[in-house]
Amino acid sequence: MDWFEQLFGVSPDGGSGATEALYTAAAAALVVAIVARRRLVAWTRKSRGRSQH
């Protein structure tokens, strides 16, 4: 996991890969949160439309 070192030319974790793992996990969590929020909003709008009929 040295994409961070290759991309920025620095090794903030001394080459252990911990920083890259943290950034990757944070990015994945952000993507999951965005997708979940969009699906929840869509589901809520769909549910509200059904209850009004």
Secondary structure, 3 states (H helix, E strand, C coil): CCHHHHHHCCCCCCCCCHHHHHHHHHHHHHHHHHHHHHHHHHHHHHHHHHHCC
